[in-house]
Amino acid sequence: YPISDLYKIMPFNPMQEYDVREIIARLVDNSEFIEYKKDFGQTLVCGYAHIGGYPVGIIANQKVHIKRKGKPPEFGGVIYTESAEKAARFIMDCNQNTITLLFIHDVNGFMVGREAEQSGIIKAGAKMVNAVSNSVVPKISLIIGGSYGAGNYAMCGKAYDPNFIYSWPTSKYAVMGGAQAANTLLD
């Protein structure tokens, strides 16, 4: 797919949905991406590809809202328990096979609330952060949307010393988004 399509795919409105697989298809060699556990933890997309002939493992936030029968909806850009578990296992696999990691950020953070805590989000999130912090392969971060809070850490933010951090002109990087901060102060 032509890389020029990125202008049409990536929305300027941070609330708008898009499929991160479409972004990945424009960044990797021959648009070839082998997805890891596609039907598990769908708010994070993980998989193998090549960029410039070099193998990479990609961890990217999915911005499409996930609706499954009999389960509550999952919001794009939020890391849920299944997603964190999938990413932790994928990161460990890439380390075992010495494959460079590329993190593509558009993350609001981890899911919060009683249901999330009962599902084990704290344990799963700790596994993901632990996998990132103990990673020995080169790590590259690409911020294409927002990168906020603990989600920023889990997606290899600056605190985890990635080898490179790239940012799209429209991206935002902070502890908390402006609207979130205003609502928090108001509450």
ROSE-4610 file (N, C-alpha, C; in Angstrom, 1 decimal, always signed):
// ROSE-4610
residu = [Y/Y/Y/P/P/P/I/I/I/S/S/S/D/D/D/L/L/L/Y/Y/Y/K/K/K/I/I/I/M/M/M/P/P/P/F/F/F/N/N/N/P/P/P/M/M/M/Q/Q/Q/E/E/E/Y/Y/Y/D/D/D/V/V/V/R/R/R/E/E/E/I/I/I/I/I/I/A/A/A/R/R/R/L/L/L/V/V/V/D/D/D/N/N/N/S/S/S/E/E/E/F/F/F/I/I/I/E/E/E/Y/Y/Y/K/K/K/K/K/K/D/D/D/F/F/F/G/G/G/Q/Q/Q/T/T/T/L/L/L/V/V/V/C/C/C/G/G/G/Y/Y/Y/A/A/A/H/H/H/I/I/I/G/G/G/G/G/G/Y/Y/Y/P/P/P/V/V/V/G/G/G/I/I/I/I/I/I/A/A/A/N/N/N/Q/Q/Q/K/K/K/V/V/V/H/H/H/I/I/I/K/K/K/R/R/R/K/K/K/G/G/G/K/K/K/P/P/P/P/P/P/E/E/E/F/F/F/G/G/G/G/G/G/V/V/V/I/I/I/Y/Y/Y/T/T/T/E/E/E/S/S/S/A/A/A/E/E/E/K/K/K/A/A/A/A/A/A/R/R/R/F/F/F/I/I/I/M/M/M/D/D/D/C/C/C/N/N/N/Q/Q/Q/N/N/N/T/T/T/I/I/I/T/T/T/L/L/L/L/L/L/F/F/F/I/I/I/H/H/H/D/D/D/V/V/V/N/N/N/G/G/G/F/F/F/M/M/M/V/V/V/G/G/G/R/R/R/E/E/E/A/A/A/E/E/E/Q/Q/Q/S/S/S/G/G/G/I/I/I/I/I/I/K/K/K/A/A/A/G/G/G/A/A/A/K/K/K/M/M/M/V/V/V/N/N/N/A/A/A/V/V/V/S/S/S/N/N/N/S/S/S/V/V/V/V/V/V/P/P/P/K/K/K/I/I/I/S/S/S/L/L/L/I/I/I/I/I/I/G/G/G/G/G/G/S/S/S/Y/Y/Y/G/G/G/A/A/A/G/G/G/N/N/N/Y/Y/Y/A/A/A/M/M/M/C/C/C/G/G/G/K/K/K/A/A/A/Y/Y/Y/D/D/D/P/P/P/N/N/N/F/F/F/I/I/I/Y/Y/Y/S/S/S/W/W/W/P/P/P/T/T/T/S/S/S/K/K/K/Y/Y/Y/A/A/A/V/V/V/M/M/M/G/G/G/G/G/G/A/A/A/Q/Q/Q/A/A/A/A/A/A/N/N/N/T/T/T/L/L/L/L/L/L/D/D/D]
num = [1/1/1/2/2/2/3/3/3/4/4/4/5/5/5/6/6/6/7/7/7/8/8/8/9/9/9/10/10/10/11/11/11/12/12/12/13/13/13/14/14/14/15/15/15/16/16/16/17/17/17/18/18/18/19/19/19/20/20/20/21/21/21/22/22/22/23/23/23/24/24/24/25/25/25/26/26/26/27/27/27/28/28/28/29/29/29/30/30/30/31/31/31/32/32/32/33/33/33/34/34/34/35/35/35/36/36/36/37/37/37/38/38/38/39/39/39/40/40/40/41/41/41/42/42/42/43/43/43/44/44/44/45/45/45/46/46/46/47/47/47/48/48/48/49/49/49/50/50/50/51/51/51/52/52/52/53/53/53/54/54/54/55/55/55/56/56/56/57/57/57/58/58/58/59/59/59/60/60/60/61/61/61/62/62/62/63/63/63/64/64/64/65/65/65/66/66/66/67/67/67/68/68/68/69/69/69/70/70/70/71/71/71/72/72/72/73/73/73/74/74/74/75/75/75/76/76/76/77/77/77/78/78/78/79/79/79/80/80/80/81/81/81/82/82/82/83/83/83/84/84/84/85/85/85/86/86/86/87/87/87/88/88/88/89/89/89/90/90/90/91/91/91/92/92/92/93/93/93/94/94/94/95/95/95/96/96/96/97/97/97/98/98/98/99/99/99/100/100/100/101/101/101/102/102/102/103/103/103/104/104/104/105/105/105/106/106/106/107/107/107/108/108/108/109/109/109/110/110/110/111/111/111/112/112/112/113/113/113/114/114/114/115/115/115/116/116/116/117/117/117/118/118/118/119/119/119/120/120/120/121/121/121/122/122/122/123/123/123/124/124/124/125/125/125/126/126/126/127/127/127/128/128/128/129/129/129/130/130/130/131/131/131/132/132/132/133/133/133/134/134/134/135/135/135/136/136/136/137/137/137/138/138/138/139/139/139/140/140/140/141/141/141/142/142/142/143/143/143/144/144/144/145/145/145/146/146/146/147/147/147/148/148/148/149/149/149/150/150/150/151/151/151/152/152/152/153/153/153/154/154/154/155/155/155/156/156/156/157/157/157/158/158/158/159/159/159/160/160/160/161/161/161/162/162/162/163/163/163/164/164/164/165/165/165/166/166/166/167/167/167/168/168/168/169/169/169/170/170/170/171/171/171/172/172/172/173/173/173/174/174/174/175/175/175/176/176/176/177/177/177/178/178/178/179/179/179/180/180/180/181/181/181/182/182/182/183/183/183/184/184/184/185/185/185/186/186/186/187/187/187]
x = [+0.8/+0.0/+0.9/+0.5/+1.3/+1.3/+2.5/+2.6/+1.9/+1.6/+0.9/-0.6/-1.1/-2.4/-2.5/-1.4/-1.4/-2.2/-2.1/-2.8/-4.3/-4.8/-6.3/-6.7/-5.8/-6.1/-6.1/-5.0/-4.8/-5.7/-6.7/-7.6/-6.9/-7.3/-6.8/-7.6/-8.8/-9.6/-9.2/-8.7/-8.2/-9.3/-10.6/-11.7/-12.2/-11.7/-12.2/-11.5/-12.2/-11.7/-10.9/-9.9/-9.2/-8.6/-8.4/-7.8/-6.2/-5.5/-4.1/-3.4/-4.1/-3.5/-3.3/-4.2/-4.0/-2.7/-2.4/-1.2/+0.0/+0.0/+1.1/+1.3/+0.3/+0.4/+1.2/+1.2/+1.9/+3.3/+3.6/+5.0/+5.9/+5.4/+6.2/+6.5/+7.6/+8.0/+6.9/+6.6/+5.6/+4.2/+3.9/+2.7/+2.4/+3.4/+3.3/+3.4/+2.4/+2.3/+1.7/+2.4/+1.9/+1.4/+0.1/-0.5/-0.4/-0.1/+0.0/-1.3/-1.9/-3.1/-4.2/-4.6/-5.5/-6.8/-7.4/-8.7/-8.6/-7.4/-7.2/-6.7/-7.2/-6.8/-6.7/-7.9/-8.0/-7.7/-7.5/-7.2/-5.7/-4.9/-3.5/-3.3/-2.6/-2.3/-0.8/-0.5/+0.9/+1.2/+2.4/+2.8/+4.2/+4.5/+5.9/+5.8/+6.9/+7.0/+8.5/+8.8/+10.1/+10.0/+11.0/+11.1/+12.5/+12.7/+14.0/+14.8/+14.1/+14.7/+15.0/+14.8/+15.1/+13.8/+13.9/+12.7/+12.3/+11.1/+10.6/+9.3/+9.2/+7.9/+7.2/+6.0/+5.2/+4.1/+4.0/+3.0/+2.3/+1.0/+0.3/-1.1/-1.5/-2.8/-3.8/-4.9/-6.0/-6.9/-7.4/-8.3/-9.7/-10.0/-11.4/-12.0/-13.3/-14.0/-14.3/-14.1/-14.4/-15.7/-16.6/-17.9/-18.0/-18.2/-18.4/-19.7/-20.4/-21.6/-21.4/-22.3/-22.2/-21.1/-20.4/-19.3/-19.5/-19.0/-19.1/-18.2/-18.5/-17.6/-16.2/-15.2/-13.8/-13.5/-13.0/-12.7/-11.3/-11.2/-10.0/-9.0/-7.7/-6.7/-6.6/-7.4/-7.3/-6.8/-5.9/-5.3/-6.1/-6.6/-7.4/-6.6/-7.1/-6.3/-5.8/-6.7/-6.3/-5.2/-5.3/-4.4/-3.0/-3.0/-1.7/-1.0/-1.8/-1.3/-0.7/-1.4/-0.9/+0.4/+0.4/+1.6/+2.8/+2.6/+3.7/+4.3/+3.5/+4.0/+4.7/+4.1/+4.7/+6.1/+6.2/+7.5/+8.5/+8.1/+9.1/+9.5/+8.6/+8.9/+9.9/+9.7/+10.6/+12.0/+12.1/+13.4/+14.1/+13.3/+13.9/+14.5/+13.8/+14.3/+15.1/+15.5/+16.3/+15.7/+14.4/+13.7/+13.5/+13.9/+13.7/+12.2/+11.9/+10.5/+10.1/+9.0/+8.5/+7.1/+7.0/+5.8/+5.1/+3.9/+3.1/+2.1/+2.3/+1.4/+0.2/-0.9/-2.1/-2.9/-2.4/-2.9/-3.4/-4.6/-5.2/-4.8/-4.4/-4.0/-4.6/-4.5/-5.1/-6.6/-7.4/-8.8/-8.8/-9.7/-9.8/-11.3/-11.5/-12.8/-12.8/-13.9/-14.1/-14.0/-14.7/-14.6/-13.2/-12.5/-11.1/-10.2/-10.4/-9.6/-9.9/-11.1/-11.5/-11.0/-10.8/-10.3/-8.8/-8.2/-6.7/-5.9/-6.4/-5.7/-4.4/-4.3/-3.1/-2.0/-2.3/-1.4/-0.9/-1.8/-1.5/-0.7/-1.1/-0.4/+1.1/+1.2/+2.6/+3.4/+2.8/+3.5/+4.0/+3.1/+3.5/+4.6/+4.5/+5.5/+6.8/+6.8/+7.9/+8.6/+7.9/+8.4/+9.1/+8.5/+9.1/+10.4/+10.4/+11.5/+12.7/+12.4/+13.5/+13.9/+13.3/+13.6/+15.1/+15.8/+17.2/+17.4/+16.3/+16.4/+16.2/+16.7/+16.4/+14.9/+14.6/+13.2/+13.0/+12.0/+11.7/+10.2/+10.0/+8.7/+8.2/+7.1/+6.5/+5.1/+5.0/+3.8/+3.0/+1.9/+1.1/-0.2/-0.6/-1.8/-1.5/-2.1/-1.8/-1.1/-0.3/+0.4/+0.3/-0.5/-0.8/-0.6/-0.3/-0.2/+0.5/+0.0/+0.6/+0.7/-0.2/-0.2/+1.1/+1.5/+2.8/+3.9/+4.0/+5.0/+5.0/+3.8/+3.7/+4.0/+3.9/+4.2/+5.6/+6.4/+7.9/+8.1/+7.5/+7.7/+9.2/+9.4/+10.8/+11.4/+10.6/+11.2/+11.9/+11.5/+12.1/+13.2/+13.7/+14.9/+14.8/+13.8/+13.9/+15.1/+15.5/+16.7/+16.3/+15.1/+14.6/+13.1/+12.8/+11.4/+11.0/+10.0/+9.6/+8.2/+7.8/+6.5/+5.9/+4.6/+4.0/+3.7/+3.5/+3.3/+2.0/+1.0/-0.2/-0.3/+0.8/+0.7/+0.8/+0.4/+0.4/+1.0/+1.7/+2.5/+2.5/+1.8/+1.7/+1.2/+1.3/+0.8/-0.7/-1.4/-2.8/-3.2/-4.2/-4.7/-5.4/-5.4/-6.0/-7.4/-8.2/-9.7/-9.8/-9.0/-9.0/-8.6/-7.5/-7.0/-8.1/-8.8/-9.8/-11.0/-11.4/-12.5/-12.0/-10.8/-10.3/-10.3/-9.9/-9.9/-11.3/-12.2/-13.6/-14.2/-13.9/-14.5/-13.9]
y = [-1.2/+0.0/+1.2/+2.3/+3.5/+4.2/+4.7/+5.4/+6.7/+7.3/+8.6/+8.4/+7.2/+7.0/+7.3/+7.4/+7.7/+9.0/+10.0/+11.3/+11.1/+10.1/+9.8/+8.9/+8.1/+7.1/+7.7/+8.4/+8.9/+10.2/+10.1/+11.3/+12.4/+13.6/+14.7/+14.8/+14.3/+14.3/+13.1/+13.3/+12.2/+11.2/+11.7/+10.9/+9.9/+10.1/+9.4/+8.0/+7.0/+5.6/+5.4/+4.6/+4.1/+2.7/+2.0/+0.6/+0.8/+0.5/+0.6/-0.3/-1.4/-2.3/-1.6/-0.6/+0.1/+1.0/+1.5/+2.3/+1.4/+0.2/-0.7/-1.2/-1.4/-1.9/-0.8/+0.4/+1.5/+1.7/+1.1/+1.3/+0.2/-1.0/-2.2/-2.6/-3.4/-3.8/-4.7/-4.3/-5.1/-5.2/-4.4/-4.4/-5.7/-6.5/-7.8/-7.8/-8.3/-8.2/-9.5/-10.3/-11.5/-11.3/-11.3/-10.9/-12.0/-11.6/-12.6/-12.5/-13.7/-13.8/-12.8/-12.8/-11.7/-11.6/-12.7/-12.6/-12.5/-12.3/-12.2/-10.8/-10.2/-8.9/-7.9/-7.6/-6.9/-5.4/-4.8/-3.4/-3.1/-4.2/-4.1/-5.0/-4.6/-5.4/-5.7/-7.0/-7.4/-8.3/-8.2/-9.0/-8.8/-9.6/-9.6/-9.0/-8.3/-7.7/-7.4/-6.8/-6.3/-4.8/-4.0/-2.6/-2.4/-2.0/-1.8/-3.1/-4.3/-5.6/-6.2/-5.4/-5.9/-6.4/-7.5/-8.0/-7.2/-6.9/-6.2/-6.8/-6.7/-7.1/-5.8/-5.7/-4.5/-4.6/-3.7/-3.6/-2.2/-2.3/-1.0/-1.0/+0.2/+0.4/+0.5/-0.4/-0.4/+0.7/+1.6/+2.6/+2.4/+1.1/+0.7/+0.2/+0.6/+0.1/-1.4/-2.3/-3.7/-4.0/-4.6/-5.0/-6.5/-7.3/-8.7/-9.1/-10.1/-10.6/-11.1/-10.6/-11.1/-10.4/-9.5/-8.8/-7.3/-6.6/-5.1/-4.6/-3.5/-3.0/-2.6/-2.7/-2.3/-1.1/+0.0/+1.2/+1.2/+1.7/+1.8/+2.7/+2.3/+3.2/+2.9/+2.0/+1.6/+0.2/+0.0/-1.3/-2.1/-3.2/-4.1/-5.3/-6.1/-7.3/-8.2/-8.7/-9.6/-9.0/-7.7/-7.0/-6.9/-6.6/-6.5/-7.9/-8.9/-10.3/-10.7/-10.4/-10.7/-10.0/-8.7/-7.9/-8.4/-8.7/-9.2/-10.4/-11.4/-12.6/-12.3/-11.5/-11.1/-10.5/-9.6/-8.9/-9.9/-10.8/-11.9/-12.8/-13.1/-13.9/-13.1/-11.9/-11.1/-11.0/-10.9/-10.9/-12.2/-13.3/-14.6/-14.9/-14.3/-14.4/-13.3/-12.4/-11.2/-10.4/-10.0/-9.2/-7.8/-6.8/-5.4/-5.2/-4.3/-4.0/-2.6/-2.4/-1.1/-1.0/+0.1/+0.4/+1.5/+1.4/+2.4/+2.9/+4.1/+4.6/+5.4/+5.1/+6.0/+5.5/+5.7/+5.1/+6.1/+5.8/+6.6/+6.1/+4.9/+4.3/+2.9/+2.4/+1.1/+1.3/+0.3/+0.4/+0.4/+1.2/+1.3/+0.9/+0.7/+0.4/-1.0/-1.3/-2.5/-3.7/-3.7/-4.9/-5.1/-4.0/-4.2/-4.8/-4.3/-4.8/-6.3/-6.6/-8.0/-8.9/-8.4/-9.2/-9.4/-8.6/-8.8/-7.8/-6.6/-5.6/-5.2/-5.1/-4.7/-5.7/-7.0/-8.1/-8.1/-8.0/-8.1/-6.9/-5.7/-4.5/-4.5/-5.1/-5.2/-6.2/-7.2/-8.2/-7.5/-6.6/-5.9/-4.9/-4.1/-3.2/-3.9/-5.0/-5.8/-6.3/-6.8/-7.3/-6.2/-5.0/-3.8/-3.4/-3.3/-2.8/-3.8/-5.1/-6.1/-6.5/-5.8/-6.1/-5.7/-6.6/-6.4/-6.1/-6.2/-6.0/-4.5/-3.9/-2.5/-2.2/-1.1/-0.6/+0.7/+0.8/+2.1/+2.4/+3.7/+4.2/+5.2/+5.0/+5.9/+6.4/+7.6/+8.2/+8.8/+8.2/+8.7/+9.4/+9.2/+9.9/+10.5/+10.0/+10.5/+9.4/+9.7/+8.7/+9.3/+8.7/+9.3/+8.3/+8.8/+8.0/+6.7/+5.8/+4.5/+3.7/+4.0/+3.5/+3.9/+5.1/+5.6/+4.7/+4.4/+3.6/+2.2/+1.6/+0.2/+0.1/+1.2/+1.2/+1.7/+1.6/+1.9/+3.4/+4.2/+5.6/+6.0/+7.2/+7.7/+7.1/+6.8/+6.2/+4.9/+4.2/+2.9/+2.9/+4.1/+4.4/+3.7/+3.9/+3.3/+3.9/+3.2/+3.6/+4.8/+4.9/+6.1/+6.3/+7.6/+8.0/+8.9/+8.5/+9.4/+9.8/+11.0/+11.5/+12.2/+11.8/+12.5/+13.9/+14.9/+16.3/+16.5/+15.6/+15.8/+15.1/+14.4/+13.6/+14.5/+13.8/+14.5/+13.5/+14.0/+13.2/+13.8/+13.2/+13.8/+12.8/+13.2/+12.3/+12.2/+13.2/+13.2/+14.2/+13.8/+14.7/+16.0/+17.0/+18.3/+18.2/+17.5/+17.3/+16.5/+15.4/+14.6/+15.4/+16.2/+17.0/+18.0/+18.6/+19.6/+18.9/+17.7/+17.0/+16.5/+16.1/+15.7/+16.9/+18.0/+19.2/+19.6/+19.5/+19.9/+18.9/+17.6/+16.7/+16.9]
z = [+0.0/+0.0/+0.0/-0.7/-0.7/+0.6/+1.0/+2.3/+2.3/+1.1/+1.0/+1.6/+1.6/+2.2/+3.7/+4.3/+5.8/+6.1/+5.2/+5.4/+5.4/+4.7/+4.7/+5.9/+6.3/+7.3/+8.8/+9.1/+10.4/+10.6/+11.5/+11.6/+12.5/+12.2/+13.0/+14.4/+14.4/+15.6/+16.4/+17.6/+18.5/+18.9/+18.8/+19.3/+18.1/+16.9/+15.8/+15.8/+15.4/+15.3/+14.0/+14.0/+12.8/+13.1/+12.1/+12.3/+12.1/+13.2/+13.2/+12.2/+11.8/+10.8/+9.5/+9.2/+8.0/+8.1/+9.2/+9.4/+9.2/+9.9/+9.9/+8.4/+7.7/+6.3/+5.4/+5.8/+5.0/+5.5/+6.7/+7.3/+7.1/+6.9/+6.8/+5.4/+5.2/+3.8/+3.2/+2.0/+1.2/+1.8/+2.8/+3.6/+4.2/+4.5/+5.0/+6.6/+7.2/+8.7/+9.2/+10.0/+10.5/+12.0/+12.1/+13.4/+14.5/+15.7/+16.8/+17.6/+17.8/+18.6/+18.2/+17.0/+16.5/+17.3/+17.7/+18.4/+19.9/+20.4/+21.9/+22.2/+23.2/+23.5/+22.4/+21.8/+20.5/+20.6/+21.8/+21.8/+21.7/+21.6/+21.2/+20.0/+19.0/+17.8/+17.9/+17.9/+18.0/+16.8/+16.3/+15.1/+14.6/+13.6/+13.1/+11.7/+11.3/+10.0/+9.8/+8.6/+8.3/+7.9/+8.4/+8.0/+7.5/+6.2/+5.6/+5.6/+5.5/+5.5/+6.9/+7.9/+9.3/+10.0/+10.6/+11.3/+12.5/+12.7/+13.9/+14.5/+15.8/+16.4/+16.7/+16.3/+16.5/+17.5/+18.4/+19.4/+19.2/+18.8/+18.5/+19.1/+19.5/+20.1/+19.0/+19.1/+18.2/+18.6/+17.7/+18.0/+17.6/+17.2/+16.8/+18.1/+18.4/+19.6/+19.3/+20.2/+20.0/+20.7/+19.9/+20.4/+20.1/+21.3/+21.2/+21.9/+21.3/+21.9/+23.3/+24.2/+25.6/+26.5/+25.9/+26.7/+26.6/+27.6/+27.4/+26.3/+25.7/+24.7/+25.2/+24.4/+24.8/+23.9/+24.5/+23.9/+23.3/+22.0/+21.4/+22.1/+22.2/+22.8/+24.3/+24.8/+26.2/+26.3/+27.3/+27.5/+28.5/+28.1/+28.9/+29.4/+30.3/+30.8/+29.8/+28.9/+27.8/+26.9/+26.6/+25.8/+26.4/+27.7/+28.4/+28.5/+28.8/+28.8/+27.5/+26.4/+25.0/+24.8/+25.0/+24.8/+25.6/+26.8/+27.7/+27.1/+26.7/+26.1/+24.7/+24.0/+22.7/+22.8/+23.8/+24.1/+24.5/+25.4/+25.8/+24.6/+23.7/+22.6/+21.7/+21.5/+20.6/+21.3/+22.6/+23.3/+23.2/+23.3/+23.1/+21.8/+20.7/+19.4/+18.8/+19.7/+19.4/+18.3/+18.4/+17.3/+17.9/+17.2/+17.6/+17.8/+18.8/+19.1/+18.6/+18.0/+17.6/+18.3/+19.1/+19.8/+19.1/+18.7/+18.0/+19.0/+19.5/+20.6/+20.0/+20.6/+20.6/+21.8/+23.0/+24.2/+25.2/+25.7/+26.8/+28.2/+28.2/+29.5/+29.7/+30.9/+31.3/+31.7/+31.5/+31.9/+33.5/+34.0/+35.5/+35.9/+37.1/+37.7/+38.3/+38.9/+39.7/+38.7/+37.6/+36.7/+36.2/+35.9/+35.4/+36.5/+37.7/+38.8/+39.1/+39.0/+39.2/+38.1/+36.9/+35.8/+35.8/+36.7/+36.9/+36.1/+35.9/+35.1/+35.8/+37.1/+37.8/+37.6/+37.7/+37.5/+36.1/+35.1/+33.7/+33.3/+33.8/+33.5/+34.0/+35.2/+35.8/+35.0/+34.4/+33.6/+32.3/+31.7/+30.5/+30.8/+31.8/+32.2/+32.5/+33.2/+33.6/+32.3/+31.3/+30.1/+29.3/+29.3/+28.6/+29.4/+30.7/+31.4/+31.4/+31.2/+31.2/+29.8/+28.8/+27.4/+27.1/+26.4/+26.0/+24.5/+23.8/+22.3/+22.1/+20.9/+20.7/+20.7/+21.2/+21.3/+20.6/+19.8/+19.1/+19.4/+19.8/+20.0/+19.0/+18.5/+17.5/+18.0/+18.3/+18.9/+17.7/+17.4/+16.3/+16.7/+17.9/+18.4/+19.8/+20.8/+22.2/+22.9/+23.9/+24.7/+26.1/+26.9/+28.3/+29.4/+30.5/+31.8/+31.8/+32.5/+32.6/+31.3/+30.4/+29.1/+28.3/+28.6/+28.0/+28.5/+29.8/+30.3/+29.7/+29.7/+29.2/+27.7/+26.9/+25.5/+25.3/+26.2/+26.1/+26.0/+26.9/+26.9/+27.3/+27.4/+27.7/+28.9/+29.9/+31.2/+31.0/+29.9/+29.6/+28.6/+28.3/+27.5/+26.2/+25.3/+24.0/+23.2/+22.2/+21.4/+20.6/+20.1/+19.4/+19.8/+19.8/+20.0/+18.9/+18.1/+17.0/+17.3/+16.7/+17.0/+15.7/+15.4/+14.3/+14.7/+13.8/+14.1/+14.9/+14.8/+15.5/+16.8/+17.2/+18.4/+19.7/+20.8/+22.1/+23.1/+24.0/+25.0/+26.3/+27.3/+28.6/+29.7/+30.9/+32.0/+31.9/+31.5/+31.4/+30.3/+29.5/+28.5/+29.1/+28.3/+28.8/+29.3/+28.5/+28.9/+30.2/+30.2/+31.5/+32.7/+32.5/+33.7/+34.1/+33.2/+33.5/+34.3/+33.8/+34.4/+35.8/+36.0/+37.3/+38.3/+37.8/+38.7/+39.0/+38.1/+38.3/+39.3/+39.2/+40.2/+41.6]
